Amino acid sequence: MPVSPAPVSKAATQFGERVRTRRNELGLSQEALAHACDLHWTFLGQVERGRRNLTLHNILKIARGLGIDPGELVRGLKPPRDAG
């Protein structure tokens, strides 16, 4: 049985939770939101589980699909500490 990869970071997990919460508030499926964002639904699922480190362009696409300012998705998130 394949093991699911760990989340990228705490910030990625929190970002994904914000996306999922807003998507659910809007009553959208992952597929519907992915279509609105011009992204693949499996990619969006990985975002919601914190498995993706997003580019600025994808953050903007997701915010547009959710009908919110991108700042609402990233406000207060902290970058992971460097390992070295």
mmCIF file of the N, C-alpha and C atoms, coordinates in Angstrom:
data_MODEL
# 
_entry.id   MODEL 
# 
loop_
_atom_site.group_PDB 
_atom_site.id 
_atom_site.type_symbol 
_atom_site.label_atom_id 
_atom_site.label_alt_id 
_atom_site.label_comp_id 
_atom_site.label_asym_id 
_atom_site.label_entity_id 
_atom_site.label_seq_id 
_atom_site.pdbx_PDB_ins_code 
_atom_site.Cartn_x 
_atom_site.Cartn_y 
_atom_site.Cartn_z 
_atom_site.occupancy 
_atom_site.B_iso_or_equiv 
_atom_site.pdbx_formal_charge 
_atom_site.auth_seq_id 
_atom_site.auth_comp_id 
_atom_site.auth_asym_id 
_atom_site.auth_atom_id 
_atom_site.pdbx_PDB_model_num 
ATOM 1   N N  . MET A 1 1  ? 0.844   -1.177 0.000   1.00 0.00 ? 1  MET A N  1 
ATOM 2   C CA . MET A 1 1  ? 0.000   0.000  0.000   1.00 0.00 ? 1  MET A CA 1 
ATOM 3   C C  . MET A 1 1  ? 0.890   1.241  0.000   1.00 0.00 ? 1  MET A C  1 
ATOM 4   N N  . PRO A 1 2  ? 0.700   2.183  -0.961  1.00 0.00 ? 2  PRO A N  1 
ATOM 5   C CA . PRO A 1 2  ? 1.555   3.373  -1.031  1.00 0.00 ? 2  PRO A CA 1 
ATOM 6   C C  . PRO A 1 2  ? 1.364   4.274  0.185   1.00 0.00 ? 2  PRO A C  1 
ATOM 7   N N  . VAL A 1 3  ? 2.449   4.888  0.593   1.00 0.00 ? 3  VAL A N  1 
ATOM 8   C CA . VAL A 1 3  ? 2.420   5.817  1.717   1.00 0.00 ? 3  VAL A CA 1 
ATOM 9   C C  . VAL A 1 3  ? 2.229   7.227  1.174   1.00 0.00 ? 3  VAL A C  1 
ATOM 10  N N  . SER A 1 4  ? 1.301   7.964  1.751   1.00 0.00 ? 4  SER A N  1 
ATOM 11  C CA . SER A 1 4  ? 1.050   9.336  1.332   1.00 0.00 ? 4  SER A CA 1 
ATOM 12  C C  . SER A 1 4  ? 2.201   10.222 1.799   1.00 0.00 ? 4  SER A C  1 
ATOM 13  N N  . PRO A 1 5  ? 2.702   11.094 0.925   1.00 0.00 ? 5  PRO A N  1 
ATOM 14  C CA . PRO A 1 5  ? 3.799   11.964 1.347   1.00 0.00 ? 5  PRO A CA 1 
ATOM 15  C C  . PRO A 1 5  ? 3.371   12.915 2.452   1.00 0.00 ? 5  PRO A C  1 
ATOM 16  N N  . ALA A 1 6  ? 4.338   13.297 3.250   1.00 0.00 ? 6  ALA A N  1 
ATOM 17  C CA . ALA A 1 6  ? 4.076   14.230 4.348   1.00 0.00 ? 6  ALA A CA 1 
ATOM 18  C C  . ALA A 1 6  ? 3.813   15.625 3.795   1.00 0.00 ? 6  ALA A C  1 
ATOM 19  N N  . PRO A 1 7  ? 3.099   16.448 4.562   1.00 0.00 ? 7  PRO A N  1 
ATOM 20  C CA . PRO A 1 7  ? 2.895   17.837 4.135   1.00 0.00 ? 7  PRO A CA 1 
ATOM 21  C C  . PRO A 1 7  ? 4.237   18.546 3.941   1.00 0.00 ? 7  PRO A C  1 
ATOM 22  N N  . VAL A 1 8  ? 4.247   19.510 3.044   1.00 0.00 ? 8  VAL A N  1 
ATOM 23  C CA . VAL A 1 8  ? 5.446   20.285 2.737   1.00 0.00 ? 8  VAL A CA 1 
ATOM 24  C C  . VAL A 1 8  ? 5.905   21.073 3.955   1.00 0.00 ? 8  VAL A C  1 
ATOM 25  N N  . SER A 1 9  ? 4.972   21.709 4.643   1.00 0.00 ? 9  SER A N  1 
ATOM 26  C CA . SER A 1 9  ? 5.285   22.537 5.807   1.00 0.00 ? 9  SER A CA 1 
ATOM 27  C C  . SER A 1 9  ? 3.985   22.843 6.552   1.00 0.00 ? 9  SER A C  1 
ATOM 28  N N  . LYS A 1 10 ? 4.131   23.397 7.736   1.00 0.00 ? 10 LYS A N  1 
ATOM 29  C CA . LYS A 1 10 ? 2.952   23.824 8.493   1.00 0.00 ? 10 LYS A CA 1 
ATOM 30  C C  . LYS A 1 10 ? 2.196   24.897 7.713   1.00 0.00 ? 10 LYS A C  1 
ATOM 31  N N  . ALA A 1 11 ? 2.924   25.802 7.073   1.00 0.00 ? 11 ALA A N  1 
ATOM 32  C CA . ALA A 1 11 ? 2.279   26.862 6.290   1.00 0.00 ? 11 ALA A CA 1 
ATOM 33  C C  . ALA A 1 11 ? 1.483   26.276 5.130   1.00 0.00 ? 11 ALA A C  1 
ATOM 34  N N  . ALA A 1 12 ? 2.037   25.269 4.464   1.00 0.00 ? 12 ALA A N  1 
ATOM 35  C CA . ALA A 1 12 ? 1.328   24.638 3.351   1.00 0.00 ? 12 ALA A CA 1 
ATOM 36  C C  . ALA A 1 12 ? 0.055   23.961 3.849   1.00 0.00 ? 12 ALA A C  1 
ATOM 37  N N  . THR A 1 13 ? 0.125   23.327 5.014   1.00 0.00 ? 13 THR A N  1 
ATOM 38  C CA . THR A 1 13 ? -1.050  22.689 5.608   1.00 0.00 ? 13 THR A CA 1 
ATOM 39  C C  . THR A 1 13 ? -2.104  23.728 5.956   1.00 0.00 ? 13 THR A C  1 
ATOM 40  N N  . GLN A 1 14 ? -1.693  24.822 6.563   1.00 0.00 ? 14 GLN A N  1 
ATOM 41  C CA . GLN A 1 14 ? -2.644  25.881 6.932   1.00 0.00 ? 14 GLN A CA 1 
ATOM 42  C C  . GLN A 1 14 ? -3.255  26.522 5.689   1.00 0.00 ? 14 GLN A C  1 
ATOM 43  N N  . PHE A 1 15 ? -2.443  26.741 4.662   1.00 0.00 ? 15 PHE A N  1 
ATOM 44  C CA . PHE A 1 15 ? -2.952  27.290 3.404   1.00 0.00 ? 15 PHE A CA 1 
ATOM 45  C C  . PHE A 1 15 ? -4.026  26.360 2.842   1.00 0.00 ? 15 PHE A C  1 
ATOM 46  N N  . GLY A 1 16 ? -3.712  25.074 2.796   1.00 0.00 ? 16 GLY A N  1 
ATOM 47  C CA . GLY A 1 16 ? -4.665  24.094 2.274   1.00 0.00 ? 16 GLY A CA 1 
ATOM 48  C C  . GLY A 1 16 ? -5.956  24.060 3.061   1.00 0.00 ? 16 GLY A C  1 
ATOM 49  N N  . GLU A 1 17 ? -5.860  24.177 4.375   1.00 0.00 ? 17 GLU A N  1 
ATOM 50  C CA . GLU A 1 17 ? -7.060  24.212 5.214   1.00 0.00 ? 17 GLU A CA 1 
ATOM 51  C C  . GLU A 1 17 ? -7.916  25.429 4.889   1.00 0.00 ? 17 GLU A C  1 
ATOM 52  N N  . ARG A 1 18 ? -7.275  26.550 4.633   1.00 0.00 ? 18 ARG A N  1 
ATOM 53  C CA . ARG A 1 18 ? -8.011  27.770 4.279   1.00 0.00 ? 18 ARG A CA 1 
ATOM 54  C C  . ARG A 1 18 ? -8.725  27.596 2.942   1.00 0.00 ? 18 ARG A C  1 
ATOM 55  N N  . VAL A 1 19 ? -8.034  26.980 1.987   1.00 0.00 ? 19 VAL A N  1 
ATOM 56  C CA . VAL A 1 19 ? -8.649  26.730 0.680   1.00 0.00 ? 19 VAL A CA 1 
ATOM 57  C C  . VAL A 1 19 ? -9.862  25.815 0.850   1.00 0.00 ? 19 VAL A C  1 
ATOM 58  N N  . ARG A 1 20 ? -9.700  24.714 1.572   1.00 0.00 ? 20 ARG A N  1 
ATOM 59  C CA . ARG A 1 20 ? -10.796 23.755 1.774   1.00 0.00 ? 20 ARG A CA 1 
ATOM 60  C C  . ARG A 1 20 ? -11.979 24.414 2.485   1.00 0.00 ? 20 ARG A C  1 
ATOM 61  N N  . THR A 1 21 ? -11.690 25.196 3.525   1.00 0.00 ? 21 THR A N  1 
ATOM 62  C CA . THR A 1 21 ? -12.767 25.856 4.270   1.00 0.00 ? 21 THR A CA 1 
ATOM 63  C C  . THR A 1 21 ? -13.562 26.780 3.360   1.00 0.00 ? 21 THR A C  1 
ATOM 64  N N  . ARG A 1 22 ? -12.866 27.599 2.597   1.00 0.00 ? 22 ARG A N  1 
ATOM 65  C CA . ARG A 1 22 ? -13.552 28.543 1.696   1.00 0.00 ? 22 ARG A CA 1 
ATOM 66  C C  . ARG A 1 22 ? -14.320 27.788 0.613   1.00 0.00 ? 22 ARG A C  1 
ATOM 67  N N  . ARG A 1 23 ? -13.729 26.742 0.062   1.00 0.00 ? 23 ARG A N  1 
ATOM 68  C CA . ARG A 1 23 ? -14.397 25.944 -0.977  1.00 0.00 ? 23 ARG A CA 1 
ATOM 69  C C  . ARG A 1 23 ? -15.689 25.364 -0.422  1.00 0.00 ? 23 ARG A C  1 
ATOM 70  N N  . ASN A 1 24 ? -15.626 24.828 0.797   1.00 0.00 ? 24 ASN A N  1 
ATOM 71  C CA . ASN A 1 24 ? -16.826 24.272 1.419   1.00 0.00 ? 24 ASN A CA 1 
ATOM 72  C C  . ASN A 1 24 ? -17.870 25.340 1.709   1.00 0.00 ? 24 ASN A C  1 
ATOM 73  N N  . GLU A 1 25 ? -17.427 26.534 2.117   1.00 0.00 ? 25 GLU A N  1 
ATOM 74  C CA . GLU A 1 25 ? -18.360 27.648 2.340   1.00 0.00 ? 25 GLU A CA 1 
ATOM 75  C C  . GLU A 1 25 ? -19.127 27.977 1.066   1.00 0.00 ? 25 GLU A C  1 
ATOM 76  N N  . LEU A 1 26 ? -18.435 27.850 -0.069  1.00 0.00 ? 26 LEU A N  1 
ATOM 77  C CA . LEU A 1 26 ? -19.043 28.153 -1.365  1.00 0.00 ? 26 LEU A CA 1 
ATOM 78  C C  . LEU A 1 26 ? -19.855 26.982 -1.914  1.00 0.00 ? 26 LEU A C  1 
ATOM 79  N N  . GLY A 1 27 ? -19.756 25.824 -1.250  1.00 0.00 ? 27 GLY A N  1 
ATOM 80  C CA . GLY A 1 27 ? -20.487 24.645 -1.709  1.00 0.00 ? 27 GLY A CA 1 
ATOM 81  C C  . GLY A 1 27 ? -19.923 24.040 -2.977  1.00 0.00 ? 27 GLY A C  1 
ATOM 82  N N  . LEU A 1 28 ? -18.624 24.207 -3.190  1.00 0.00 ? 28 LEU A N  1 
ATOM 83  C CA . LEU A 1 28 ? -17.979 23.696 -4.402  1.00 0.00 ? 28 LEU A CA 1 
ATOM 84  C C  . LEU A 1 28 ? -17.280 22.370 -4.144  1.00 0.00 ? 28 LEU A C  1 
ATOM 85  N N  . SER A 1 29 ? -17.304 21.494 -5.133  1.00 0.00 ? 29 SER A N  1 
ATOM 86  C CA . SER A 1 29 ? -16.485 20.284 -5.085  1.00 0.00 ? 29 SER A CA 1 
ATOM 87  C C  . SER A 1 29 ? -15.061 20.666 -5.472  1.00 0.00 ? 29 SER A C  1 
ATOM 88  N N  . GLN A 1 30 ? -14.116 19.763 -5.201  1.00 0.00 ? 30 GLN A N  1 
ATOM 89  C CA . GLN A 1 30 ? -12.741 20.014 -5.649  1.00 0.00 ? 30 GLN A CA 1 
ATOM 90  C C  . GLN A 1 30 ? -12.713 20.158 -7.170  1.00 0.00 ? 30 GLN A C  1 
ATOM 91  N N  . GLU A 1 31 ? -13.482 19.341 -7.857  1.00 0.00 ? 31 GLU A N  1 
ATOM 92  C CA . GLU A 1 31 ? -13.506 19.389 -9.321  1.00 0.00 ? 31 GLU A CA 1 
ATOM 93  C C  . GLU A 1 31 ? -14.018 20.742 -9.824  1.00 0.00 ? 31 GLU A C  1 
ATOM 94  N N  . ALA A 1 32 ? -15.087 21.245 -9.200  1.00 0.00 ? 32 ALA A N  1 
ATOM 95  C CA . ALA A 1 32 ? -15.653 22.530 -9.628  1.00 0.00 ? 32 ALA A CA 1 
ATOM 96  C C  . ALA A 1 32 ? -14.679 23.672 -9.374  1.00 0.00 ? 32 ALA A C  1 
ATOM 97  N N  . LEU A 1 33 ? -14.039 23.667 -8.206  1.00 0.00 ? 33 LEU A N  1 
ATOM 98  C CA . LEU A 1 33 ? -13.075 24.726 -7.926  1.00 0.00 ? 33 LEU A CA 1 
ATOM 99  C C  . LEU A 1 33 ? -11.875 24.617 -8.853  1.00 0.00 ? 33 LEU A C  1 
ATOM 100 N N  . ALA A 1 34 ? -11.388 23.408 -9.072  1.00 0.00 ? 34 ALA A N  1 
ATOM 101 C CA . ALA A 1 34 ? -10.244 23.221 -9.965  1.00 0.00 ? 34 ALA A CA 1 
ATOM 102 C C  . ALA A 1 34 ? -10.561 23.766 -11.359 1.00 0.00 ? 34 ALA A C  1 
ATOM 103 N N  . HIS A 1 35 ? -11.760 23.505 -11.846 1.00 0.00 ? 35 HIS A N  1 
ATOM 104 C CA . HIS A 1 35 ? -12.164 24.023 -13.158 1.00 0.00 ? 35 HIS A CA 1 
ATOM 105 C C  . HIS A 1 35 ? -12.160 25.551 -13.152 1.00 0.00 ? 35 HIS A C  1 
ATOM 106 N N  . ALA A 1 36 ? -12.689 26.152 -12.088 1.00 0.00 ? 36 ALA A N  1 
ATOM 107 C CA . ALA A 1 36 ? -12.727 27.618 -11.988 1.00 0.00 ? 36 ALA A CA 1 
ATOM 108 C C  . ALA A 1 36 ? -11.323 28.218 -11.910 1.00 0.00 ? 36 ALA A C  1 
ATOM 109 N N  . CYS A 1 37 ? -10.376 27.438 -11.370 1.00 0.00 ? 37 CYS A N  1 
ATOM 110 C CA . CYS A 1 37 ? -8.998  27.917 -11.208 1.00 0.00 ? 37 CYS A CA 1 
ATOM 111 C C  . CYS A 1 37 ? -8.113  27.561 -12.397 1.00 0.00 ? 37 CYS A C  1 
ATOM 112 N N  . ASP A 1 38 ? -8.636  26.776 -13.320 1.00 0.00 ? 38 ASP A N  1 
ATOM 113 C CA . ASP A 1 38 ? -7.854  26.255 -14.447 1.00 0.00 ? 38 ASP A CA 1 
ATOM 114 C C  . ASP A 1 38 ? -6.676  25.407 -13.944 1.00 0.00 ? 38 ASP A C  1 
ATOM 115 N N  . LEU A 1 39 ? -6.981  24.553 -12.955 1.00 0.00 ? 39 LEU A N  1 
ATOM 116 C CA . LEU A 1 39 ? -6.007  23.621 -12.395 1.00 0.00 ? 39 LEU A CA 1 
ATOM 117 C C  . LEU A 1 39 ? -6.615  22.224 -12.420 1.00 0.00 ? 39 LEU A C  1 
ATOM 118 N N  . HIS A 1 40 ? -5.784  21.196 -12.307 1.00 0.00 ? 40 HIS A N  1 
ATOM 119 C CA . HIS A 1 40 ? -6.294  19.829 -12.249 1.00 0.00 ? 40 HIS A CA 1 
ATOM 120 C C  . HIS A 1 40 ? -6.814  19.539 -10.844 1.00 0.00 ? 40 HIS A C  1 
ATOM 121 N N  . TRP A 1 41 ? -7.896  18.781 -10.742 1.00 0.00 ? 41 TRP A N  1 
ATOM 122 C CA . TRP A 1 41 ? -8.511  18.528 -9.428  1.00 0.00 ? 41 TRP A CA 1 
ATOM 123 C C  . TRP A 1 41 ? -7.586  17.749 -8.504  1.00 0.00 ? 41 TRP A C  1 
ATOM 124 N N  . THR A 1 42 ? -6.709  16.890 -9.047  1.00 0.00 ? 42 THR A N  1 
ATOM 125 C CA . THR A 1 42 ? -5.794  16.157 -8.170  1.00 0.00 ? 42 THR A CA 1 
ATOM 126 C C  . THR A 1 42 ? -4.753  17.105 -7.576  1.00 0.00 ? 42 THR A C  1 
ATOM 127 N N  . PHE A 1 43 ? -4.346  18.098 -8.350  1.00 0.00 ? 43 PHE A N  1 
ATOM 128 C CA . PHE A 1 43 ? -3.417  19.114 -7.853  1.00 0.00 ? 43 PHE A CA 1 
ATOM 129 C C  . PHE A 1 43 ? -4.077  19.881 -6.711  1.00 0.00 ? 43 PHE A C  1 
ATOM 130 N N  . LEU A 1 44 ? -5.323  20.276 -6.909  1.00 0.00 ? 44 LEU A N  1 
ATOM 131 C CA . LEU A 1 44 ? -6.046  21.018 -5.869  1.00 0.00 ? 44 LEU A CA 1 
ATOM 132 C C  . LEU A 1 44 ? -6.189  20.181 -4.602  1.00 0.00 ? 44 LEU A C  1 
ATOM 133 N N  . GLY A 1 45 ? -6.434  18.892 -4.748  1.00 0.00 ? 45 GLY A N  1 
ATOM 134 C CA . GLY A 1 45 ? -6.506  18.010 -3.585  1.00 0.00 ? 45 GLY A CA 1 
ATOM 135 C C  . GLY A 1 45 ? -5.185  17.971 -2.829  1.00 0.00 ? 45 GLY A C  1 
ATOM 136 N N  . GLN A 1 46 ? -4.081  17.965 -3.560  1.00 0.00 ? 46 GLN A N  1 
ATOM 137 C CA . GLN A 1 46 ? -2.763  17.989 -2.926  1.00 0.00 ? 46 GLN A CA 1 
ATOM 138 C C  . GLN A 1 46 ? -2.541  19.310 -2.203  1.00 0.00 ? 46 GLN A C  1 
ATOM 139 N N  . VAL A 1 47 ? -3.018  20.399 -2.781  1.00 0.00 ? 47 VAL A N  1 
ATOM 140 C CA . VAL A 1 47 ? -2.924  21.707 -2.129  1.00 0.00 ? 47 VAL A CA 1 
ATOM 141 C C  . VAL A 1 47 ? -3.681  21.671 -0.804  1.00 0.00 ? 47 VAL A C  1 
ATOM 142 N N  . GLU A 1 48 ? -4.893  21.161 -0.835  1.00 0.00 ? 48 GLU A N  1 
ATOM 143 C CA . GLU A 1 48 ? -5.719  21.129 0.374   1.00 0.00 ? 48 GLU A CA 1 
ATOM 144 C C  . GLU A 1 48 ? -5.107  20.261 1.471   1.00 0.00 ? 48 GLU A C  1 
ATOM 145 N N  . ARG A 1 49 ? -4.320  19.273 1.093   1.00 0.00 ? 49 ARG A N  1 
ATOM 146 C CA . ARG A 1 49 ? -3.667  18.400 2.078   1.00 0.00 ? 49 ARG A CA 1 
ATOM 147 C C  . ARG A 1 49 ? -2.269  18.890 2.453   1.00 0.00 ? 49 ARG A C  1 
ATOM 148 N N  . GLY A 1 50 ? -1.865  20.060 1.931   1.00 0.00 ? 50 GLY A N  1 
ATOM 149 C CA . GLY A 1 50 ? -0.555  20.616 2.262   1.00 0.00 ? 50 GLY A CA 1 
ATOM 150 C C  . GLY A 1 50 ? 0.597   19.904 1.598   1.00 0.00 ? 50 GLY A C  1 
ATOM 151 N N  . ARG A 1 51 ? 0.340   19.225 0.495   1.00 0.00 ? 51 ARG A N  1 
ATOM 152 C CA . ARG A 1 51 ? 1.357   18.440 -0.195  1.00 0.00 ? 51 ARG A CA 1 
ATOM 153 C C  . ARG A 1 51 ? 2.042   19.203 -1.337  1.00 0.00 ? 51 ARG A C  1 
ATOM 154 N N  . ARG A 1 52 ? 1.671   20.454 -1.535  1.00 0.00 ? 52 ARG A N  1 
ATOM 155 C CA . ARG A 1 52 ? 2.232   21.258 -2.621  1.00 0.00 ? 52 ARG A CA 1 
ATOM 156 C C  . ARG A 1 52 ? 2.790   22.568 -2.098  1.00 0.00 ? 52 ARG A C  1 
ATOM 157 N N  . ASN A 1 53 ? 3.942   22.954 -2.617  1.00 0.00 ? 53 ASN A N  1 
ATOM 158 C CA . ASN A 1 53 ? 4.521   24.272 -2.372  1.00 0.00 ? 53 ASN A CA 1 
ATOM 159 C C  . ASN A 1 53 ? 4.184   25.096 -3.613  1.00 0.00 ? 53 ASN A C  1 
ATOM 160 N N  . LEU A 1 54 ? 3.262   26.009 -3.476  1.00 0.00 ? 54 LEU A N  1 
ATOM 161 C CA . LEU A 1 54 ? 2.672   26.684 -4.632  1.00 0.00 ? 54 LEU A CA 1 
ATOM 162 C C  . LEU A 1 54 ? 3.499   27.843 -5.168  1.00 0.00 ? 54 LEU A C  1 
ATOM 163 N N  . THR A 1 55 ? 3.330   28.078 -6.453  1.00 0.00 ? 55 THR A N  1 
ATOM 164 C CA . THR A 1 55 ? 3.885   29.283 -7.067  1.00 0.00 ? 55 THR A CA 1 
ATOM 165 C C  . THR A 1 55 ? 2.902   30.433 -6.841  1.00 0.00 ? 55 THR A C  1 
ATOM 166 N N  . LEU A 1 56 ? 3.399   31.625 -6.991  1.00 0.00 ? 56 LEU A N  1 
ATOM 167 C CA . LEU A 1 56 ? 2.543   32.808 -6.882  1.00 0.00 ? 56 LEU A CA 1 
ATOM 168 C C  . LEU A 1 56 ? 1.378   32.714 -7.866  1.00 0.00 ? 56 LEU A C  1 
ATOM 169 N N  . HIS A 1 57 ? 1.637   32.277 -9.081  1.00 0.00 ? 57 HIS A N  1 
ATOM 170 C CA . HIS A 1 57 ? 0.582   32.213 -10.091 1.00 0.00 ? 57 HIS A CA 1 
ATOM 171 C C  . HIS A 1 57 ? -0.543  31.276 -9.669  1.00 0.00 ? 57 HIS A C  1 
ATOM 172 N N  . ASN A 1 58 ? -0.200  30.138 -9.064  1.00 0.00 ? 58 ASN A N  1 
ATOM 173 C CA . ASN A 1 58 ? -1.240  29.213 -8.624  1.00 0.00 ? 58 ASN A CA 1 
ATOM 174 C C  . ASN A 1 58 ? -1.999  29.748 -7.410  1.00 0.00 ? 58 ASN A C  1 
ATOM 175 N N  . ILE A 1 59 ? -1.324  30.471 -6.533  1.00 0.00 ? 59 ILE A N  1 
ATOM 176 C CA . ILE A 1 59 ? -2.029  31.120 -5.419  1.00 0.00 ? 59 ILE A CA 1 
ATOM 177 C C  . ILE A 1 59 ? -3.049  32.114 -5.972  1.00 0.00 ? 59 ILE A C  1 
ATOM 178 N N  . LEU A 1 60 ? -2.647  32.876 -6.971  1.00 0.00 ? 60 LEU A N  1 
ATOM 179 C CA . LEU A 1 60 ? -3.556  33.852 -7.572  1.00 0.00 ? 60 LEU A CA 1 
ATOM 180 C C  . LEU A 1 60 ? -4.736  33.169 -8.258  1.00 0.00 ? 60 LEU A C  1 
ATOM 181 N N  . LYS A 1 61 ? -4.487  32.066 -8.949  1.00 0.00 ? 61 LYS A N  1 
ATOM 182 C CA . LYS A 1 61 ? -5.569  31.319 -9.604  1.00 0.00 ? 61 LYS A CA 1 
ATOM 183 C C  . LYS A 1 61 ? -6.565  30.786 -8.580  1.00 0.00 ? 61 LYS A C  1 
ATOM 184 N N  . ILE A 1 62 ? -6.045  30.223 -7.495  1.00 0.00 ? 62 ILE A N  1 
ATOM 185 C CA . ILE A 1 62 ? -6.923  29.656 -6.467  1.00 0.00 ? 62 ILE A CA 1 
ATOM 186 C C  . ILE A 1 62 ? -7.744  30.756 -5.802  1.00 0.00 ? 62 ILE A C  1 
ATOM 187 N N  . ALA A 1 63 ? -7.114  31.867 -5.479  1.00 0.00 ? 63 ALA A N  1 
ATOM 188 C CA . ALA A 1 63 ? -7.842  32.985 -4.863  1.00 0.00 ? 63 ALA A CA 1 
ATOM 189 C C  . ALA A 1 63 ? -8.940  33.491 -5.800  1.00 0.00 ? 63 ALA A C  1 
ATOM 190 N N  . ARG A 1 64 ? -8.629  33.609 -7.076  1.00 0.00 ? 64 ARG A N  1 
ATOM 191 C CA . ARG A 1 64 ? -9.638  34.052 -8.046  1.00 0.00 ? 64 ARG A CA 1 
ATOM 192 C C  . ARG A 1 64 ? -10.803 33.066 -8.075  1.00 0.00 ? 64 ARG A C  1 
ATOM 193 N N  . GLY A 1 65 ? -10.498 31.773 -8.092  1.00 0.00 ? 65 GLY A N  1 
ATOM 194 C CA . GLY A 1 65 ? -11.550 30.755 -8.109  1.00 0.00 ? 65 GLY A CA 1 
ATOM 195 C C  . GLY A 1 65 ? -12.409 30.771 -6.858  1.00 0.00 ? 65 GLY A C  1 
ATOM 196 N N  . LEU A 1 66 ? -11.806 31.160 -5.745  1.00 0.00 ? 66 LEU A N  1 
ATOM 197 C CA . LEU A 1 66 ? -12.537 31.233 -4.480  1.00 0.00 ? 66 LEU A CA 1 
ATOM 198 C C  . LEU A 1 66 ? -13.219 32.581 -4.279  1.00 0.00 ? 66 LEU A C  1 
ATOM 199 N N  . GLY A 1 67 ? -12.932 33.544 -5.170  1.00 0.00 ? 67 GLY A N  1 
ATOM 200 C CA . GLY A 1 67 ? -13.546 34.866 -5.073  1.00 0.00 ? 67 GLY A CA 1 
ATOM 201 C C  . GLY A 1 67 ? -13.066 35.674 -3.889  1.00 0.00 ? 67 GLY A C  1 
ATOM 202 N N  . ILE A 1 68 ? -11.784 35.500 -3.524  1.00 0.00 ? 68 ILE A N  1 
ATOM 203 C CA . ILE A 1 68 ? -11.218 36.239 -2.395  1.00 0.00 ? 68 ILE A CA 1 
ATOM 204 C C  . ILE A 1 68 ? -9.875  36.841 -2.771  1.00 0.00 ? 68 ILE A C  1 
ATOM 205 N N  . ASP A 1 69 ? -9.425  37.781 -1.968  1.00 0.00 ? 69 ASP A N  1 
ATOM 206 C CA . ASP A 1 69 ? -8.109  38.376 -2.140  1.00 0.00 ? 69 ASP A CA 1 
ATOM 207 C C  . ASP A 1 69 ? -7.057  37.332 -1.754  1.00 0.00 ? 69 ASP A C  1 
ATOM 208 N N  . PRO A 1 70 ? -5.991  37.189 -2.529  1.00 0.00 ? 70 PRO A N  1 
ATOM 209 C CA . PRO A 1 70 ? -4.953  36.210 -2.196  1.00 0.00 ? 70 PRO A CA 1 
ATOM 210 C C  . PRO A 1 70 ? -4.373  36.408 -0.799  1.00 0.00 ? 70 PRO A C  1 
ATOM 211 N N  . GLY A 1 71 ? -4.372  37.645 -0.322  1.00 0.00 ? 71 GLY A N  1 
ATOM 212 C CA . GLY A 1 71 ? -3.854  37.927 1.011   1.00 0.00 ? 71 GLY A CA 1 
ATOM 213 C C  . GLY A 1 71 ? -4.590  37.172 2.100   1.00 0.00 ? 71 GLY A C  1 
ATOM 214 N N  . GLU A 1 72 ? -5.885  36.904 1.888   1.00 0.00 ? 72 GLU A N  1 
ATOM 215 C CA . GLU A 1 72 ? -6.653  36.164 2.880   1.00 0.00 ? 72 GLU A CA 1 
ATOM 216 C C  . GLU A 1 72 ? -6.148  34.734 3.032   1.00 0.00 ? 72 GLU A C  1 
ATOM 217 N N  . LEU A 1 73 ? -5.584  34.185 1.975   1.00 0.00 ? 73 LEU A N  1 
ATOM 218 C CA . LEU A 1 73 ? -5.088  32.813 2.021   1.00 0.00 ? 73 LEU A CA 1 
ATOM 219 C C  . LEU A 1 73 ? -3.712  32.710 2.677   1.00 0.00 ? 73 LEU A C  1 
ATOM 220 N N  . VAL A 1 74 ? -2.937  33.787 2.604   1.00 0.00 ? 74 VAL A N  1 
ATOM 221 C CA . VAL A 1 74 ? -1.562  33.711 3.112   1.00 0.00 ? 74 VAL A CA 1 
ATOM 222 C C  . VAL A 1 74 ? -1.300  34.547 4.360   1.00 0.00 ? 74 VAL A C  1 
ATOM 223 N N  . ARG A 1 75 ? -2.255  35.376 4.749   1.00 0.00 ? 75 ARG A N  1 
ATOM 224 C CA . ARG A 1 75 ? -2.069  36.266 5.897   1.00 0.00 ? 75 ARG A CA 1 
ATOM 225 C C  . ARG A 1 75 ? -1.670  35.483 7.153   1.00 0.00 ? 75 ARG A C  1 
ATOM 226 N N  . GLY A 1 76 ? -0.562  35.880 7.754   1.00 0.00 ? 76 GLY A N  1 
ATOM 227 C CA . GLY A 1 76 ? -0.117  35.304 9.010   1.00 0.00 ? 76 GLY A CA 1 
ATOM 228 C C  . GLY A 1 76 ? 0.642   33.993 8.909   1.00 0.00 ? 76 GLY A C  1 
ATOM 229 N N  . LEU A 1 77 ? 0.775   33.443 7.719   1.00 0.00 ? 77 LEU A N  1 
ATOM 230 C CA . LEU A 1 77 ? 1.527   32.196 7.564   1.00 0.00 ? 77 LEU A CA 1 
ATOM 231 C C  . LEU A 1 77 ? 3.014   32.458 7.734   1.00 0.00 ? 77 LEU A C  1 
ATOM 232 N N  . LYS A 1 78 ? 3.694   31.533 8.364   1.00 0.00 ? 78 LYS A N  1 
ATOM 233 C CA . LYS A 1 78 ? 5.126   31.668 8.616   1.00 0.00 ? 78 LYS A CA 1 
ATOM 234 C C  . LYS A 1 78 ? 5.893   30.678 7.739   1.00 0.00 ? 78 LYS A C  1 
ATOM 235 N N  . PRO A 1 79 ? 7.011   31.110 7.146   1.00 0.00 ? 79 PRO A N  1 
ATOM 236 C CA . PRO A 1 79 ? 7.814   30.182 6.350   1.00 0.00 ? 79 PRO A CA 1 
ATOM 237 C C  . PRO A 1 79 ? 8.473   29.154 7.254   1.00 0.00 ? 79 PRO A C  1 
ATOM 238 N N  . PRO A 1 80 ? 8.747   27.969 6.691   1.00 0.00 ? 80 PRO A N  1 
ATOM 239 C CA . PRO A 1 80 ? 9.444   26.963 7.504   1.00 0.00 ? 80 PRO A CA 1 
ATOM 240 C C  . PRO A 1 80 ? 10.858  27.432 7.822   1.00 0.00 ? 80 PRO A C  1 
ATOM 241 N N  . ARG A 1 81 ? 11.382  26.965 8.930   1.00 0.00 ? 81 ARG A N  1 
ATOM 242 C CA . ARG A 1 81 ? 12.762  27.300 9.286   1.00 0.00 ? 81 ARG A CA 1 
ATOM 243 C C  . ARG A 1 81 ? 13.706  26.547 8.378   1.00 0.00 ? 81 ARG A C  1 
ATOM 244 N N  . ASP A 1 82 ? 14.809  27.189 8.033   1.00 0.00 ? 82 ASP A N  1 
ATOM 245 C CA . ASP A 1 82 ? 15.822  26.520 7.216   1.00 0.00 ? 82 ASP A CA 1 
ATOM 246 C C  . ASP A 1 82 ? 16.468  25.409 8.016   1.00 0.00 ? 82 ASP A C  1 
ATOM 247 N N  . ALA A 1 83 ? 16.772  24.317 7.357   1.00 0.00 ? 83 ALA A N  1 
ATOM 248 C CA . ALA A 1 83 ? 17.387  23.171 8.022   1.00 0.00 ? 83 ALA A CA 1 
ATOM 249 C C  . ALA A 1 83 ? 18.846  23.429 8.363   1.00 0.00 ? 83 ALA A C  1 
ATOM 250 N N  . GLY A 1 84 ? 19.482  24.365 7.649   1.00 0.00 ? 84 GLY A N  1 
ATOM 251 C CA . GLY A 1 84 ? 20.913  24.541 7.845   1.00 0.00 ? 84 GLY A CA 1 
ATOM 252 C C  . GLY A 1 84 ? 21.344  25.792 8.457   1.00 0.00 ? 84 GLY A C  1 
# 
